[in-house]
Amino acid sequence: MKEQECCILYNQPLEGALADELDVLDQVEFIENTLKESGVSCFRTGITSDFMSELAALADKRPGFVFNLVESISNKGELCYFIPALLNMHSIPYTGSPLEAMFITTSKLLTSKTLLASGIDGPGTYKPSQHGMLTPGKRYIVKPVWEDGSLGITGDSVFTCEPGYETRLAGLTDTHWLIQDFIDGREFNITLLAGAGGVEVMPPAEIVFRDYDENKARIVDFRAKWEKESFEYINTVREFPGKDLDPRLKERIESAAVKCWEVFGLRGYARVDMRIGQDNLPYVIEVNANPCLSPDSGVVAATVEAGLPFSEVLERIINDVNK
């Protein structure tokens, strides 16, 4: 790895933070330990609502590069793009995707528009004020525009457009909520990692929903992602189908993921989530430019499946820093 001091930059969890916010501390420890084992000097800096001053102070220290793990500021995902913007301003190299990619992919609305403009299949997307455009009898899902980690998504987020459905949308603003077609099919998470010859696709991971009855929406909601004692968490399982995955579907999934990397200008590492429609085509439901890197994360699981030690994963990410 590069022989220069690294600052691991992360969002300092608020007092009383839930598991989704505290997870960043596991990432920091995992990355810090791996870097030190590889001989890389590093220190950690937590970012708060006073991030302007904190980044200015960091600039005075002049680290060789920043390992950017900031997912939100004061638990607001819509602010995370300020970090690469300020790192750019202070001319500090950093890992992960650049400012433009962070901003666009953090907004599910801008992501949807970019997918549509680029010819990449994604679910139909509507603002709450456009609910009159919904098709009677069709199923939809309500999502927060700016948050990730399934924050704001519950089992009630999926609904059918039938008389009285408007009550489900009461109080939802166009600035922070959107409605998408609900694609009731298989779900895949595709990890992308920079390599010497360009981006490489890690083995596709399928999210399997065990023992879900027909009345329970098969989605990775907040409970499935973070509440370890819940039915959803226990019965939502990541599997790697490997050779059992239809080759044609695998090619379509990987092609869509690589196109997202190129279109959104992703760097270092990323994860693209897809659902498979009734037409057996993948529909991109999320592009995550700064996915979790904790030991139990999907990215780490996929790279382990690919046979890559975490030290090599970090080396690849660092070698693709934004300068």
N, C-alpha and C positions, 0 to 999 in steps of 0.2 A: 504493500500500500504506500501511498504518498507520505513522505517524511515531513509532515507539517502539522502544526497544532490544529485540532478540531474543536469547535464549540458545538455541543449538542444543544440545539435550541428547541424548546418545547413550551406548550401552554401550561402554565402553573394552574393546577386544579383549584377551583374555588372551595371555600370551607363548606363541608357537607356535600361534596361532589358525589355523584352516583358512579356506578361502575364504568359507564361509557367514557366519562371524563378522566377517571383515575387510571384507565388503561394506558395512558401515555407514559406514566411512570414506569410501567413494566417495559415499555419500548426503550425508554432512556437507559434503564439498567442493562438490558440485554445488549443493546448496541455499545454502550460504554464498556462493558466487560469484554465484548468481542474485539473492539478496537484496541483496547489495552493489551489483550493477549497477542494481537498482531503487531504490537510495538508502536501503535499510534498514540501520541500524547493527546489527551482531550480533557475538556472540562464542560460542565453543564450550566445552562442559563435558562431560568424559567421566565416566561413572558406573561405580563399582567395587562390590565387596562392602561397602564402607564408605558405602553410599548414604544412610544416615540422616544422617550428619554432612555429607555433600556437599550434600544438598538443603537442610539447615539453613543452610549457608554461602551457597548460592545465594539463599535467601530474604533474607539480609542485603543482597545486591546489588540486590534488587528490580528485576529485568528487567521490561520492559513485558509480555512474554509469552515462553513457552517453545515452541520447535518440538520436539516430543517424538518422537525417533527411537529410543528405548530399546526394543529387541526382546527383551532378556534381561538377566540379571544373573549374572556369572560363568558365562555360557553356559547358564544355566538359565531356560528360557522361562516356567516357572511363577511366577517372581518378578517378571515385568515389570509386573504390575498395581500393585505397590507405588509405582511412580513417579507415576502419576496420583493415587493415594491421598495421597501426601505433598504433591504440588502443590496438591491440594484443601485439605489441612490448612494449608498456608502461604498460601492464597489467591492463588496465582500462576496466571494464565490460561495455557492450553496448547492446542496444536493437536491434532487427531485425536480419536479417540473417548474418551468419559469412562470413569471407573473401572469402572462396572458392565459396560459393553460389553467393555472390555478383559479383565476377569476371565472373563466367560462365554465369549467367543469364543476365548480362549487355551486353554480346556479343550475338547477335541473331544467329551468326554462330555457336558458341560453344553450345548454347542452342539447336539448331537444331541437331547437332551431338549427344548430350546427349540424346535427345528424341529418335532418331533413334536407338542408342545403347541400350536403355532401353525398347524398344518395345512400346513406347508411340506414338500414331499417331500424325504426324505433317505434314505440307506442304513440298513438295519437295523443296530443297534449292540449289541454284547455285551461284557461284561467277560470277561477270561480265565477266571475262575471259573465262567462260564456257558457254557463251551464245549460242554456237553452239549446245549445248545439248537440247535446248528448242524445244518443239514440235510445228510445224506450226499449226496455227489456235487456239492454246490454250492461255488462258489469264494468265498473271503473274502480280506480284506487285514488285516494286523496293522499298527497305527500307534501311535506314542507319543501319550499323552494331551495333553501340554503343549508339545511342540516344534513349530515350523514350519520353513519352508525345506527341507522334505523330510528333515530330520535324523532318523536312525533308520529311514528307509525304503530298502530295497534291492530288487533283483530277486527276492529270496527272500521278500519280505513277502507276496506273493500265494500262496495255497495252496488246495488242494482238500480238502474234508472227506471223507477216505477213510481206511481202516485205517492207523494209525500217525501220523495227523496231530497227535496230542497232543504228540509230541516237539517239534514246531515251537513249541509254546506253553510248554514247560518253563521255569520260572523267571520268567515274565512276571507281574508283580503288577497287581492291579486299580487301584492308585493311579497307575500310570504307563503302562499299555498298554490298548488296546482292540482289538476285532475288529469289522470292518464287512463287510456284503455287498459283494462286488466287482462294480461295475457296469462291464461290459466294453463300453463305448460311446464315443462322441465326448466329448471334454473341452473345456470352455469356461471362460475366465477373464473375469469381468465387472467392469470398473472403475466405481466410483460416485464422483461428485464433487459437492460442494455447489455450488449456484448461487443466484443472487438469488431465483429462484422456487421453490427447493427442490432436492432431489437430482436429478442428471442422470445418465443411463446412457451411458457411453462405448461406442464400437463394440465388439461382442463379439469376443474373440480366441479362435481355436480352436488347441488344441495338437495338432499333427499328428505321428504316430509313423511315420517313414519306414523302410522296409526291416525292420520288425519281423516276424519269422516267427511262426507260430501258437503256438509254445512260449514266446515271450517276452512277458511281461505288459506291456501298454501303460500304463505309469504314469510320472509324473515323479518318479523316485526321486532320491537324493542325487547319484548320478553324472550323471544327466540335467540336474540343476540347476547343478552346481558343477564337475565335472571336465571341463575343456574339451577334453582329448584323447581322451575316451572315446567309444565308439560311441553311447552313450545321449545324450550332450550334442550331438553332431554331428547326430544323426538325430531329435532332438526339436525341432520347429520351431513357432514362433508364426506364425499366419497370420490375416488378417482377411477372412473370406468375403464381407462386405459384402452386396451384392444377391443373391449366390448362396445366402445362407442362407434357408431356407424361412421365409416371413413368419409362419406360425403358430408355428413353433419359436422364432423370434426374439422374438415377443410373450410366449411362455411363459417364456423365459429372462429377459427384462427384467422381467417381472412378479414372478418369484421373487426376483430381485436387489433390487428396490425394496422388496418385502415384508420381506426380511432387514434392510435399512437401517432400516425402521420398527420392526420387532419387537425388534431388538437395540439400538436407540437409537444407531446409528452417527452419526459427525459428521466433517465435513471431507472425508475420502476413505476408501475401503475397496475391497476386492476380494472377490468371491464366486466360488468355483470350483464347477463343476457337471460331472456326467457325464450323458450322455443314455442312458436305459434302452431296452430293447427295445420298450417302449410309446411311444417317442418323446417321453417326458416328461423334463424336467430334474430331476435329483436333486442337491441341494446337498451337497457333500462337505466344504466348508470355508468359513468366514466369517473373513476376515482384516481385523481392525480397524486394523492398522498395517502395511500392505504396503510393500514396498521402494520407494524413490524414487530409486534410482540411475539413471544415464542409459540403461542397457540393461534396465531393469525393465519388467514388464508394464504397470504403471500409466502410466509415461511413454510407452511405445509406443502405448497406447490413446488417450492424450490427444493425441499427435502425429497419430494417425489421424483424430482428431476436429477437427484443425486448431487446437489450442490451444497457444500458446507456454507454456513452463514457467513463465515469470513470472506468467502469468495463473492457471495451476494453483495456484501458491503463494499468490497473492492470494486466491483462492477459499477455500483451506484456512485461511488466516489470518483471513479475515472470518467464519469459522465456529468461532472458538476457544471453548473451554469456560471460562466465567468463574466 
